[in-house]
Amino acid sequence: MTDTSNARPAHSEVQAPRQSRLHRLMRYIPLIAPVLLWAVPCWVLLHTGQHWPIPVTLVGTTLFALGLVGMPLAMVRGHGRRQQDRAAITGDTLLGTSWVLFTWSILLGVPLRLALTVAGIGESQDRARIVTWAVLGITAVLLAWGYAEARRVPRVRRLDVQLPRLGAGLDGIRVVLITDTHYGPLDRTRWSARVCETVNTLEADLVCHTGDIADGTAERRRAQALPLGTVRASRARVYVTGNHEYYSEAQGWVDLMGELGWEPLRNRHLLLERGGDSLVVAGVDDVTAESSGLAGHRAHLAGALNGADPDLPVLLLAHQPKFVDRAAADGIDLQLSGHTHGGQIWPFHHLVRIDQPVLAGLSHHGTRTLLYTSRGTGFWGPPFRVFAPSEITLLVLRSPHLPTSP
């Protein structure tokens, strides 16, 4: 490896008002969401004809009310100025629990009640109680399974990616992608070490981390991040910032990753050379960097490619998939991203798609550009993954060109 070291196109007049309305609506979500997440399950499970004994109804309603009040308070204490880890764990767990309860109260509770009515099964009270127990049962199962999924070491996802401009000398280059480790309130030092051990079994030429290392400062989450220093790659280990670094003193994370032997690609590039062929490995700061106010931090693709031979293929690291618009406009060959978590807790992926063009996997953009979006290696906030498994990704880059005969 040798060190050689934009703005999104304007929206149309039709798109701009639509985006403006969406942003105005998004401002009210933090106020409306907690009420819906707790009130809807409370109504469906307790107050739609179940006729529970009065003590059961009072206790159940009280628990939902405590969740409605306690979740926002815990989230503020945990993720606000106080940064209290126990409060964050409590708030995050309540958030995940309420989301699963809300989802299945609607998606299972309402259709099941209708099906039981059409089938003529039981009296109205019996049907209502069947719905309650069914929703509570599937919620408990999904939360237990989702917790185990979130805390396990991710499975390795392997795929070959052909890049038309990749030279034959670089055919078979092994690129490992980890992202969104989100070291946080739940201590995952042992998990971090096991993830790095798994990465080391893949015999990577290049290991990439596309941001959102942690929730918290580098000083606070240092112990969880230290195993990243044990990761091995025959050519280089490279890193770009994610949006969460800019909530937690991003420069501290850039400095720590450099200390651990990773190359922070802050709007610059490296060359990976083998067999007489070269690959430009570039990286940009997250798209939220400029609004963070940190001097010199911004997503600057032109700067990342400055001095690179335009005839060489480019592998770009950018935390958010939506950066692919700029990548495609510049003819980037392959962009690696994370950020989406694959939705993390189904069906949250529908909301993710409002902001991002892709949820997960390999996709084509423009005439040349491929985008690989990882579902993430860790989890954010709620310690659950439901129908959105985490991953460590091994991409084997393939060249369509045959080696020349000696």
N, C-alpha and C positions, 0 to 999 in steps of 0.2 A: 504494500500500500504506500502510495506517495501522496503527500498533501500538496495540492495545487492551488490550493487556494490563496408587487403586481396586484396588481389589484385585480379583483374579479370584474369581468366585463359588466358594464352598466345594465341594470334590469330595464325591461321595456316599460313604457308608460302604463301598460295594463298590469304588469306584475307588481309595480311599486305600490299602488294602493292596496293590493291584496296582501303584500308583505306587511304594510303598515297596519292594516286591520288585524292581522295575525299577531303582530307584536303587541298591539293594545290588548288583545284578548289574553295573551300569555301573562300580562302583568297581574291579572286577577286570579290566575290559577292557584298561587299559594294561599289565597284566602278561601277559594271555593273548594279546592280539592280535599282538605281535611274533613270538611263537613260532609261531602259526598261519600268519602271513603268509610266513614264511621256510621253515618245516619242511614244509608241505604241497607247495609247488612243488618243493622239494628231493627229496622222496619220489617225486612223480609223474614228474619229469623225469630222475631219475638212478637210482632204486632200485626200479623196478617191472618188472624183466625186460629192461632195455636191454643189460645185460652190456657196458658200455663198457670199453675198456682201463683198467687200474688207474690210470694217471696222469690220465686224463680224469675218472674218478670222484672221485679224491682232490682234484684241482683244483676241480672243480665243487662238491663238498661243502664245501671250505674257503671258497669264495666265498660260499656261502649262510650258513656259520657267521659269517663276517666281517660279512655284512649284518645278521644277527641281533644281534650284539654292537654293531656300529658304529652302526646306525640309532638306537637309544635314546640312546647316548652323545652322538651328534651333536645329537639333538633337545634333550637337556638343556643342552648347552653353547650351543646356538644360541638356544633360547627360554627358558632359565632365567635365573639371575642374571647370568651372564657376557655374554649377548646377543651372541655372536660370529656375525657374519653368514655367514662362510664355513662354519662348522659348521651353521648353520641351513639353508643352501642344500644342503649334503650330506645332512643328515638328512631334509629335506623331499623331495629327489629320490629317496632310497632308499625313503621311505614310499610315494610314488606308484608307483615301480617294483615294489615288493613287492606292492602292492595289485592292480596289473594282472596280474602273474604269478600271484598267488593266484587271482584271479577266473577267468582263462582256463585255468589248470591244472585247475580243477573243471568249469567250464562247457563247455570244449572238450575237454580231455584225457580225461575219463572217458567222455563219449558217443562220441567219436571212436574210442577203444579198443574200445568195445562194438560200434560199427558195423563196424569192420574185422574183428572176430572173427566177427560174424554173416555178413559177406560172404565170409569165408574168404580174406581177402587176406593173403598173406605168413605167415611163421612168427611165433611169439610175440615174439621179439626184434625182428623187422622192424616189427611193429605198435607195439611200445613206442617204438622210435626214431622212427617216423613221428609219433607223438603228441608226442614231445619237440621235434622240429623245427617242427611245426605251431604249438605253443604259443609257442615262442621267436620264431617268425616273426610271428605276430599281435601278440605283445607288443611287438616292436620297431616294427612299423607303427603301432600305437595310441599308443605313447609319442612317436614322432616327430610324428605328426599332432596328438596332444594338446598337445604343447609349442608347436607352431605356433598352435593354436587359443587357447592361454592367452596368448600374447605378442602376438597381433594386436590391432588396434583393433576393438572390438566392432561388429557390424552394428547398424543402427538398427531397432528393432521399433516399428512404428506401429499404433495402434488407436484407434478412437473409443469413448468411454465415455459413455453417456447417464446423466445424473443427474436423476431426476424433479423434484427441488426446485430445480434450477438455473434461474435467470432467463434470459429470452431475451437480455438484454444481455450475458451472459457466454458465449453459445453460440460455440463455436469457440476458446475459450481453450486455448492450447498449453502443456502441462505436460511438461517433460523430466525424466526420472528417471535419475540415476546412483547407484550404491551399491556398497559392498563393493569399493572400489578397492584396498584392502590394499597400499598402498605398503610395501615391505619390504626384505629382504636383497638381492634382485635389484634393481639400480637401474633404475627405469622412468621416469626423468625425461622422456625423449623420448616414451615411450608416453603419459605423462600429458598432455603438451602436445598430442599428436595427438588424444587423446580430447576435450580441451577445444575444439580446432579443429572437430571433428565436431559437438559440441554447439552451437557457434556458428552452424553452417549451418542449424540447425533453427528459427531465429527464435522462440525460446521466449518466452512471457510470464512463465512461472515455471519456474525450475530447482530441482530438489530433490536433495539428497544424503541418503540415509537411513542413513548410518553405516558403521562399519568402514572409516574412511579409510585406516588404516595399521596395521602391526604394528611398534610402536616409538614412542618419544616424538615429540612435535611438533618438538622441537629436532633429533632425529636424522633424521627423514624430511622435514624442511622443504623441501629442494630438490625432492623429488618432488611435494610438495603445492602448491608455489608456482604452477604453471600454473592451478590452480583460480581464482586471482585474475583470470584473463583471461576467464572465462566471462561471457557476456552474457545478460541477460534484461530484457525491457521493463518488468517489474513488480518482481520480487524473486528473490533466490537464497536458499534456506532449507536448513537443515541440522539433523539430530538425531544424537545419539550412538548408536553401536552397542556391542555387548558388548566388542569389541576395544579401544575407547578406554579402557575401564576396566581393561585390563591394562597400559596405557601412559600414565598420568597424563592422564586425560580432560580435566581443566580446561585443560591446555596446548593440546589440540586445539580446544576451544571458543574459547579466546582467539585462536588462529591463524586459525580460520575467520572470526571477527569482523574480524580485521586484514585478511583478504583480501576483505572486503566481503560476506560471507555473513551471513545472519541466523540465529544459533543459536536454534532454537525449543525452549527448555528449559522444557517445561510452560507454554507460553503460545501466543498466536495473533496473527495479523495478518489484516487484511481486504483482500481483492482486490476492487476496485470497477470496474465498467465498465457503461456504458449504463444507469445507474440501478439496477443489480443488484449484489449483494455475495456473496462467497464467503469463508467462514471458513477460513483456512489455519492449522492447529494442528499442534503437535509435542510429543512426550513423550520424556523420557530413556529409554534402553533399560531393559528389565525387570531387568537385572542391576545397575543403578545403585545401588540402595539397599544391596545387600550389599557394594558396593565400599568403603563407609565414608567416601566423600567427602561433606562437609557440603552439604546442599541438593540432592543428586542422587538422584532417584527418578522412577519413571514415575507421573505424577499427572495423569490425564485431566481430572478436575474442575478442577484448577488451569489446565490448558491452555485450557479452555473458559470459564473465569471471565469474566463480563462480555459474553460473546457472545450475540447474539440467538438464542434456540432455534429460531426459524422459518427461520433461514438455513441453506443447505447447508454441510456441513463436509467439508473435505479434511484428513485426518489423516496425519502422518508418524510412523511407529513402526517401529523397525528390524526387529523379529521378527514374522512373520505371526501367531504365537499371541496377540499382543495383540488380535487381532480379536474375541475373546470379549468383552472389555471395550468395544471400539468398538461392536459390535453391540448390546450392552446399553444403550448411550447413544444409539443411533440415528444414528451417524456415517454419512455418505453414501458416502465413499470413503476407504479406508486404503491408503497406499503403503508397501511393505516390501521388504526384501531378505533377507539373512542365509543363505538356503538354498543359494545358488550353483547351484540346480537339481540339486544332488547333486555337481556338479563332475566326479567321475570315476565313471562308471557301473560297477556298480549301487549306489553308495553312497547313492543317493536313498532306498533302502528304510530305511536307518538314520535319515536325516533325517526321514522321515515318522513315526518314533516320537516325535519331539519337536515337530514342527510340523504344523499342520493342512493346509497346502498347500505344494506344491513350487515351483510357478511358474505365472504367468498370472493371468487374471481369474477370480474366484470369488465366489459369493453367500453371505452369512451373515445369518441372522435375516430380518426382514421388509424391511429397507431397505439394509443395508450391503453394499457391494462392496469386495473386497480385490484389489489388484494386487500380486503378488509377482514381483519381478525376479530373474532368474538371476544378477545381479551383473555389474559392469563389469570387475572384475579377477579375481584368484584368490587363495585362501588356501593357504599352505604349498606342497604339491607343485605345481611349475610345469606342470601338465597340466590340460586340460579334455577329457574323453572323453564324447561324446554329451550334453553339457550346455553349449552355446555361451553365451558371455558376451553382454551386450546393453547398449545405450543405448536407453531407452524414450521414445517420444513418444506421450503420451496427449492426444488432442483431446477436450475435454469438450463434450458436447452437451446442449442443453436441449430438452425435448419441447414447450416453449411457443413459439408463433409470436410474432414481434414485433407489437406493437400498431400499428395504422395511424395515421399522423399526422393 
